[in-house]
Structures are given as C-alpha cells and as structure tokens.
Amino acid sequence: MISNLKDAVEYIYNRRGGTRIKYGLERINKLCELLGNPQKDFPVIHVTGTNGKGSTSRAIHDILKEHGLKVGIFTSPHLTHISERIRINGKSITNKDFIETLNDMVIPIEKMDSIKDEMSPSFFEIITALALKYFSHNKIDVAVLEVGLGGRLDATNVVLSDVSVITTVQYDHMNLLGNTLEEIAFEKAGIIKKDNNVVLGKINNSSKKVIFDRATEVGIKNFFEFDKNYNFSNPAFSLNWNSISYKSPFNEINDIIFKANGTYQPYNISTAIMAVESFFEKRDKKIDIEKTKKGLRKFTWEGRFELLEYNNKNVILEGAHNISGALALKNSIKTYIKNFKKAALVGILDDKDIESMLKIISNEFDYIIITQVPNKRSNNPELAYEILKKFNKNVVFIKNPIEAFERLLSVPYDYYFITGSLYLVGKIRGYMLNLEEI
C-alpha cells in the first residue's frame, strides 16, 4: 500500500515501464479495461497539435466551467508538481486522491507487468488512466484531454471523443511522428472518431488534405476550420491584458479580454471557443456570450509568455520548445517589448533542432546564459553554447540552472526571459514561487 505522494510518484516513474515513450494503444486499452473503462463515463473534447494544444485545452476548460459544468482537464507536462496534470474546475487533484486512486490501480498494473515486458505500462499510460479513473469517480460532466505526443497512438486516444481539435501541424518529435508535415498530420488526425465534430486551427493545405482523408474514412460531417468557418479580428496586445473579437457560424463576440500573453493566443482562444460551440451544437445548445467572456477574462496558461515579478524584476516564462515556438517567441517579443533591454536564460533538450531554434531567437536578447535542462534528455548543454556563440557574442554557459538564473538577474535589464524547454521553465518557476517540486 502506497502511503505518501513521493512514493506514489516514484512507483510510477521507476517501474519497468518507466518514463520512456511507449507508443501504442494495446497497454492503455488493457489497463482501462481492468479499471472498468472509466473513459466511457463522460463526454470528451480531445485536443492535439504541435503547438497551442495546452493553451487551447485550458481555454476550453475555462469557458465550460463558467457555463456551470463540472470540467476535468488533463494536460502535460507539469511544470512543478505532478498534480498540475489532473484538475477539476481548476483545482488540482489532492495528494490524498492521487494516492488513493493509484492504490486502486496497483493490482491491475502489476497484473499487466506479469504478462510480458511489452505490456508493462509506462509513466504516461498510468497517469492518463489515473486521470480518467479520477474523473469518473468524481462524476464530471465533460473532460478536456490534451494529447501527450502525436495522437493516433497516444495513450489519451483510448477515449471515444465528442469533439476532436487539431490546433497546428508543424515539425517536432520527427523521430516518432515522421519527417514531413503530411506524416505528422496523419498521426494527429488519428484522434478523429466516428460522429466527431472536428475543429481545425490554422493548418497548411497539405496537412489539411491528410486530415480530411481521415475524416472521410470515419464519416465526419461537421468540420469547423479556422478562416473558413471561424476567425478572430481586432487583436490588441498588452502584457497581461489582451483582446480579440470572434466570429463563427453560431456567434459574433466582440471585445473578448484575456490575461494570457503571446501573439499566438488569439488563435488558441478562437479555436477554444469554436470547440465549445461545436460541443454544445451536438447537444442542441448554444454558448452564453457573457459567460464565455467572463470565463476567458482571467484565462492564462502557466509558462507561456507568463509575466511574473520576482525581486522587483520582470521575468517572462516562455516554453518555446521547438522551431514553431521559437518563431512565436520572436514575434511576441517584437509585439510586446520591442524597444526594451532583454536578457535570457535558455535551455534546450538534446533531441531538438538546437541550431535552428537558437538562430531564430539569438538576436532578440542583449545577453544570454545557456544552461542545462533538468531532464534526462539534456546531457550535452555545452553544444547549445558552442552553437549560440556563432550568432551572439554576449553569451555565457552556466550548467546549474538555479545558479544561472541568479546570475541572469544580477545584470540590469528591463526584462528577463526563461525559455527553451518547459522543464527549465518549470524548474525556475517553482524556484521563483517557492513551490514544492514532485
């Protein structure tokens, strides 16, 4: 019997399945079957995309919550504490509920372990099943599930969703998802199920064709595409105060104000509204415009162009973890704080396109410290330092991220950025806010 959260997390992380990616649905299907198929107990809005899926999921959650629904949301990765991944109406799962839910799963997990090594569930499969079981036990009205990786073979794809959302299709995780946008789109389109409503964000035409082919295959009739069926207009950007107007076949909503920063957030928010509208459309309901606006007014997403004050200094946390994210960071800097002095702490995982990412952001900062990401996929942080020296002369390397952060703040600048991997963002955010890490 597991008695504390530390032991619970170690049990999930350190078992045979481990933290390595185990792609495929055989294990999650079996695990959910042994748990009584909790994923069948509530409707689901399923969200995938190279970028934007986390923000979009959170915005969907916030709108639905304001409409009076009991909303479960499952996202990944967590920044500081594992409970961030599993929330109901904005409240993270408690340590007690996490431990109790996992204890109920131990016998089914170990039953699978005994079959063969390949059937031993991974960390992500266990945490996904734990979320589904927790949501079922708490009798939620709807779940918003963010895909972990890809879609077709991701553990979250154990669900039969009502609405499938694909935010973007860009290059990332190419060792698993494919080397072309069309191959990546095929993996993401794998979340589309029979009788879904499908919502597409801003996606290139060749990827759309792949998605449409999948939709035709399963018999989808209701498609809602960005710029064809819905869009936003009149974007206004100011740190911690932003706004857009929105239009779809169902509504026209003006002056939507939201806290979340980033020039990419209008795309995510409009996609989220469309997702909620399409969810309600399946139930012959309509969204309440005022409740939608109220739900979004406080919308923010931790670690995504998030402005925090620390020791009277302005710190911006931005998990720009791939090429698309680096381009979005560059664009947001030019929009929000173009004429200010800026320094950055940067850490990038070894399996990313480090040179392309650094080339994009190198000229945006007056001073850069390269550090190691607190993750097993960061074994050679010096490589990023050597690459960056080709593009920016005012760069140093400090391996320890906390030491690097304190050094960053010791030099006078207007804004200090923490960017690259979300694991680095989470580490520094936890340090700034004195949060428990687990």
KOLSE-657519 format. One record per residue (C-alpha): x, y, z. Coordinates in steps of 0.02 Angstrom, whole numbers, plus 32768, in hexadecimal, padded with zeros to 4 digits. Each point is the difference from the previous one (the first is absolute). Layout:
BEGIN
{{X Y Z}}
...
END
This chain:
BEGIN
{{8000 8000 8000}}
{{8049 80A8 7FC9}}
{{7FF1 807E 808F}}
{{804B 80A4 7FC2}}
{{800D 8063 7F5E}}
{{80BD 7FEF 7FF1}}
{{7FF1 7F43 8001}}
{{7F6D 8009 7F87}}
{{8062 8066 7F82}}
{{8099 7F91 8013}}
{{7F94 7F68 7FE3}}
{{7FC2 8046 7F5A}}
{{80AA 8043 7FC8}}
{{8074 7F73 8036}}
{{7FA3 7F64 7FCB}}
{{8026 7F97 7F66}}
{{7F92 8069 7F8F}}
{{8061 8098 8039}}
{{7FFD 80AB 7FB1}}
{{8035 7FC8 7F54}}
{{7F81 801C 7F76}}
{{7F9E 7F62 7FDB}}
{{7F97 8027 7F69}}
{{7F62 7F9C 7FDE}}
{{7F52 7FE0 8046}}
{{8009 7F49 8034}}
{{803C 8024 80B2}}
{{7F8C 8093 8024}}
{{7F69 7FA2 7FBB}}
{{8028 7F6B 8070}}
{{8021 806C 8099}}
{{7F5D 805F 7FEA}}
{{7FA3 7F5D 7FE7}}
{{8046 7FBE 80A6}}
{{7FC8 80A4 8052}}
{{7F4E 7FEF 7FBE}}
{{8015 8072 7F68}}
{{7FEF 80A7 805C}}
{{801C 805E 7F5B}}
{{7F4E 7FD1 7FCB}}
{{7FAE 805B 8092}}
{{8005 80B2 7FBC}}
{{8008 8060 7F5B}}
{{80AB 8039 7FC4}}
{{804B 8091 7FA1}}
{{80A6 7FBD 7FC0}}
{{8088 807E 7FD0}}
{{809F 7FE4 7F9D}}
{{807A 806E 7FA0}}
{{80B9 8025 7FF3}}
{{7FEA 80A4 805C}}
{{7F6D 804F 8059}}
{{7FAA 7F63 803F}}
{{801F 8027 80B8}}
{{7FC3 80B4 7FF7}}
{{7F69 7FCC 7F97}}
{{7FD4 7F76 807C}}
{{800A 8079 8092}}
{{7F93 8082 7FA8}}
{{7F7D 7F7A 7FD6}}
{{8001 7FCD 80B8}}
{{7FEA 80B4 803B}}
{{7F6C 8020 7F8C}}
{{7FA7 7F5E 802D}}
{{801D 801D 80BA}}
{{7FB0 80AC 7FF5}}
{{7F68 7FAE 7FAF}}
{{7FE5 7F9E 80A2}}
{{8047 7F59 7FC8}}
{{8071 7F91 8069}}
{{8099 7FF8 7F8F}}
{{8094 7F8C 800C}}
{{80A0 8031 7FA6}}
{{8099 7F95 7FE0}}
{{809E 8055 7FBE}}
{{80BA 7FDE 7FF4}}
{{8088 8018 802D}}
{{7FF1 804B 80AC}}
{{8070 8093 8029}}
{{8020 7FE4 80B9}}
{{7F88 7F87 8053}}
{{7FB6 7F62 7FB4}}
{{7F51 8030 803B}}
{{7FFC 808D 7F7F}}
{{7FDB 7F7D 7F7C}}
{{7F57 7FCE 8049}}
{{7F81 8086 8032}}
{{7F46 8013 8017}}
{{7FB9 80B0 7FEE}}
{{80AF 8047 8016}}
{{802B 7FA0 809F}}
{{8090 7F86 7FF5}}
{{7FEA 7F4F 803E}}
{{802D 7FF7 80B8}}
{{8091 7F96 803E}}
{{7F82 7F93 805C}}
{{7F95 7FE2 7F66}}
{{809A 7FDF 7F94}}
{{8040 7F7C 807A}}
{{7F55 7FAE 8018}}
{{7FDF 7FF8 7F45}}
{{80AC 7FB6 7FDE}}
{{7FEB 7F7F 808B}}
{{7F61 7FC5 7FAA}}
{{8067 7FE9 7F61}}
{{8095 7FA0 8045}}
{{7FB6 7F51 7FEC}}
{{7FCA 801E 7F4A}}
{{80AA 804F 7FD9}}
{{8060 7F6F 804A}}
{{7F8D 7F85 7FAA}}
{{8037 804E 7F5C}}
{{80B6 7FFB 8038}}
{{7FF1 7F44 8015}}
{{7FC6 7FE4 7F4C}}
{{80A3 8036 7FAA}}
{{8078 8093 7FFF}}
{{7FAA 8051 7F6B}}
{{7F5C 8008 8061}}
{{804C 805C 8095}}
{{7FAA 80AC 7FFE}}
{{806B 809C 7FEE}}
{{7FFA 809A 806F}}
{{7F91 805E 7F85}}
{{7F88 7F6E 7FEB}}
{{7FEC 7FF0 80BC}}
{{7FE6 80BA 801D}}
{{7F82 8007 7F71}}
{{7F9D 7F6E 8047}}
{{800C 804E 80AE}}
{{7FB4 80A1 7FBE}}
{{7F72 7FA3 7FA9}}
{{7FDA 7F9B 809D}}
{{8002 809D 806C}}
{{7F8C 805B 7F88}}
{{7F87 7F6D 7FFD}}
{{7FFF 7FF1 80BE}}
{{7FD8 80BA 800F}}
{{7F73 7FF6 7F7F}}
{{803C 808F 7F92}}
{{7F90 8046 7F76}}
{{808A 8008 7F7D}}
{{80BC 7FE2 7FF1}}
{{807C 8066 7F9C}}
{{8094 7F91 7FD4}}
{{80A2 8043 7FB8}}
{{805F 7F81 7F97}}
{{80AD 7FD7 8042}}
{{8057 7FDC 7F5B}}
{{7FB9 7FF4 7F50}}
{{7F51 7FBA 8013}}
{{7FDE 7F5D 7FA5}}
{{8067 7F93 8077}}
{{7FFF 8075 8097}}
{{7FBA 7FB8 80A1}}
{{7F77 8085 8007}}
{{7FBA 7FB6 7F5F}}
{{7FAE 7F78 8066}}
{{7F67 8072 8008}}
{{7F6B 800E 7F8C}}
{{7FF8 80BD 7FF3}}
{{7F6F 8073 7FD3}}
{{8070 8089 7FB8}}
{{80AF 7FEF 7FB7}}
{{806C 809C 7FF7}}
{{80A1 8010 7F9B}}
{{8052 80A8 8025}}
{{809C 7FFE 7F92}}
{{806C 7F8B 7F9A}}
{{80BA 802A 8003}}
{{80A6 7FA6 800E}}
{{8026 7FAF 80A9}}
{{8022 7F51 8043}}
{{802D 7FCC 7F50}}
{{8056 7F61 803C}}
{{7F54 7FBF 8032}}
{{7F82 8060 7F97}}
{{8054 800A 7F56}}
{{8070 8072 7F9A}}
{{7F79 805D 7F9D}}
{{7F6D 806B 8035}}
{{7F8E 7F84 7FA8}}
{{8042 7F6F 8069}}
{{7FEE 8067 809F}}
{{7F4F 8032 7FCD}}
{{7FD5 7F49 7FE9}}
{{8032 7FDC 80B4}}
{{7F9D 8093 8044}}
{{7F67 7FD6 7F95}}
{{7FFD 7F57 8057}}
{{7F9B 804C 808F}}
{{7F6A 801D 7F8C}}
{{7F74 7F86 8027}}
{{7F58 7FD2 7FB2}}
{{7F7A 8083 8023}}
{{807F 8081 803C}}
{{7FF3 80B8 7FE3}}
{{80AD 8033 7FC3}}
{{804E 80AA 8020}}
{{809D 8032 7FA2}}
{{8073 8090 802C}}
{{8071 8059 7F85}}
{{8045 7F6E 7F9C}}
{{8057 7FF8 7F56}}
{{7FA3 7FB8 7F6B}}
{{8068 7F61 7FE8}}
{{7FE4 7FD0 80B7}}
{{7F47 8029 7FF0}}
{{7FEF 7F85 7F70}}
{{8045 7F74 806E}}
{{7F87 8031 808B}}
{{7F6C 8007 7F88}}
{{802D 7F53 7FBE}}
{{7FF9 7FBC 80B2}}
{{7F5B 805A 801E}}
{{7FB6 7FB6 7F61}}
{{803B 7F54 8034}}
{{7FA0 8007 80A5}}
{{7F6A 805F 7FBB}}
{{8011 80AF 804A}}
{{7F7F 8080 7FC8}}
{{801E 8095 8072}}
{{80A3 805C 7FE0}}
{{802B 80AB 8046}}
{{809D 804D 7FB3}}
{{805D 809C 8034}}
{{7FEB 808C 7F7F}}
{{7F75 7FA0 7FA9}}
{{7F7E 7FE2 8088}}
{{8046 8069 808E}}
{{8084 8085 801E}}
{{8035 8091 806D}}
{{801A 80B8 7FDC}}
{{803B 80A1 8054}}
{{8089 7FB0 806A}}
{{804A 8074 8084}}
{{809A 7FD2 8064}}
{{803E 8043 80A7}}
{{8058 7F9D 8088}}
{{7F7C 7FA7 806A}}
{{7F73 8058 7FA1}}
{{7FD2 7FC8 7F50}}
{{7F62 7FFC 7F98}}
{{7FB0 7FC1 7F5F}}
{{7F58 7FF9 7FAA}}
{{7FBF 7F57 7FC4}}
{{7F8A 7FC4 7F78}}
{{7FBA 7F53 7FD6}}
{{7F62 7FB6 7FB1}}
{{7FB2 8005 80AE}}
{{8036 80A6 804C}}
{{8057 80A6 7FF0}}
{{8058 8032 80A1}}
{{8056 80A8 8011}}
{{8081 803E 807D}}
{{8037 7F5A 804B}}
{{8082 802F 8083}}
{{807F 7F82 8042}}
{{809D 8001 806A}}
{{8067 7F7F 7FA0}}
{{808F 8050 7F9F}}
{{8048 7FCE 7F58}}
{{7FD4 802D 7F4E}}
{{7FCB 7F4A 7FE8}}
{{7F78 8006 8086}}
{{7F78 804C 7F91}}
{{800C 7F64 7F94}}
{{7FF4 7F8F 8098}}
{{7F6F 805F 804E}}
{{7F9A 8008 7F60}}
{{801E 7F45 7FE5}}
{{7FC9 7FE0 80B4}}
{{7F5F 8062 7FEB}}
{{7FDB 7FA1 7F60}}
{{8020 7F5B 8059}}
{{7F84 802D 8089}}
{{7F80 803A 7F80}}
{{8012 7F5C 7FA1}}
{{7FF1 7F9E 80A3}}
{{7F5F 805A 802A}}
{{7FC1 7FEE 7F4D}}
{{8001 7F44 8016}}
{{7F8B 801A 8093}}
{{7F8F 8081 7FAB}}
{{8040 8087 8075}}
{{8052 80A8 7FE5}}
{{808B 8054 8061}}
{{7FD6 8094 806E}}
{{8065 8094 7FBE}}
{{8013 8057 80A7}}
{{8033 7F60 8059}}
{{807E 7FDE 7F76}}
{{804C 80AE 8013}}
{{8002 7FF0 80BE}}
{{8053 7F55 7FF6}}
{{808B 8043 7F91}}
{{801F 80A2 805F}}
{{8078 7FAB 807A}}
{{803F 7F7F 7F83}}
{{80BB 7FE5 8009}}
{{8072 7F6C 7FE4}}
{{8096 7FEA 8071}}
{{80A9 8006 7FAA}}
{{7FC2 804A 7F5C}}
{{803A 80B4 7FF3}}
{{7FD1 800C 80B8}}
{{8036 80A2 8052}}
{{802F 7FF1 80B9}}
{{8055 807A 8075}}
{{8092 7FBB 8062}}
{{806A 806D 8074}}
{{7FBC 809B 7FA8}}
{{8036 7FBD 7F56}}
{{7F91 7FD4 7F6A}}
{{8016 7F48 7FD3}}
{{7FAA 7FB2 7F69}}
{{7FF0 7F43 7FF7}}
{{7FE9 7FBA 7F51}}
{{800C 7F47 7FD6}}
{{8039 8017 7F4C}}
{{8031 7F4A 7FED}}
{{8009 7FEB 7F43}}
{{8018 8065 7F60}}
{{7F4C 803B 7FFB}}
{{800C 8034 80B6}}
{{80A1 8060 7FDF}}
{{7FAD 805E 7F71}}
{{7F6A 8027 806F}}
{{8075 8040 8088}}
{{8058 8072 7F85}}
{{7F5A 8045 7FC2}}
{{7FBD 801C 80B0}}
{{809D 805D 8035}}
{{7FF0 8076 7F6C}}
{{7F48 801D 8029}}
{{800A 8019 80BC}}
{{80AD 8041 8030}}
{{8061 8029 7F62}}
{{805E 8097 8042}}
{{8034 7FBF 80AA}}
{{80A4 7FB5 803A}}
{{7FEE 7F43 8012}}
{{8066 7F6F 8045}}
{{7FD8 7F46 7FF6}}
{{8024 7F5B 8055}}
{{7FF3 7F78 7F7A}}
{{8000 7F43 800E}}
{{7FD5 7F8A 7F72}}
{{7FF0 7F42 8001}}
{{8081 7F9F 7F9D}}
{{7F80 7FB4 7F88}}
{{7FC0 80A8 7FC1}}
{{803C 8062 7F67}}
{{8072 8069 806E}}
{{8058 8063 7F78}}
{{7F61 8034 7FA7}}
{{7FAD 8035 80A3}}
{{8096 8065 803B}}
{{8015 8053 7F57}}
{{7F4C 803F 800C}}
{{800B 804B 80AE}}
{{80B9 802F 800D}}
{{7FED 80B6 7FCD}}
{{7F6A 8021 8070}}
{{8067 800A 809F}}
{{808E 8071 8037}}
{{8048 7F7A 8073}}
{{7FE4 7F43 8006}}
{{802F 7F79 807C}}
{{7FF9 7F4D 7FC3}}
{{7FDB 7F7E 8086}}
{{7FD7 7F48 8013}}
{{7F4A 7FCA 7FFE}}
{{7FD3 7F9A 809B}}
{{7FCE 7F68 7F99}}
{{8052 7F5D 7FC7}}
{{7FF5 803D 7F4C}}
{{807D 808A 8026}}
{{80AE 7FB3 8009}}
{{8065 8078 7F94}}
{{7FC9 80B4 8025}}
{{80AC 803E 7FCC}}
{{7FCF 7FDC 7F4B}}
{{7F7C 808A 8004}}
{{8083 8077 8047}}
{{807B 7FD9 7F75}}
{{7F78 8017 7F7C}}
{{7FBE 80A2 8049}}
{{80AD 8051 8001}}
{{7FF4 8003 7F41}}
{{7F67 8071 8009}}
{{8015 8067 809F}}
{{80A3 8037 8052}}
{{7FB5 802E 80A9}}
{{7FE0 7F4E 803B}}
{{803F 7F99 8094}}
{{7FE7 7F4E 803B}}
{{7FCE 7FD3 80B2}}
{{7FCF 7F4A 8016}}
{{7F98 800E 809F}}
{{7F58 8051 7FD2}}
{{7FE2 8053 80AA}}
{{80AF 8049 8004}}
{{7FE7 8038 7F4C}}
{{7F5A 8053 802C}}
{{804B 8062 8090}}
{{8090 8037 7F91}}
{{7F84 8038 7F7C}}
{{7FA6 8070 807C}}
{{80A3 804C 803E}}
{{8014 8062 7F5E}}
{{7F8B 8096 7FE7}}
{{7F7F 7FE7 7F74}}
{{7F49 8031 7FE7}}
{{7FC2 7F4D 7FE5}}
{{8047 7F55 8027}}
{{7FC7 7F69 7F9C}}
{{8003 7F48 802F}}
{{7FE7 7F9E 7F60}}
{{8020 7F63 7F9C}}
{{7FC7 7F63 8058}}
{{7F64 7FFE 806C}}
{{8064 7F97 807B}}
{{8075 8095 801A}}
{{7F6D 8077 800B}}
{{7FB0 7F91 8084}}
{{80A0 7FF5 8066}}
{{8019 80BC 8005}}
{{7F47 8024 801B}}
{{7FFD 7F8C 8096}}
{{809C 8054 8046}}
{{7FB6 80AE 7FE8}}
{{7F5A 7FD5 8052}}
{{804B 7F8B 8083}}
{{7F94 7F6F 7FC4}}
{{8014 7F4B 8032}}
{{804F 7F9B 7F73}}
{{7FC7 7F4E 7FE5}}
END
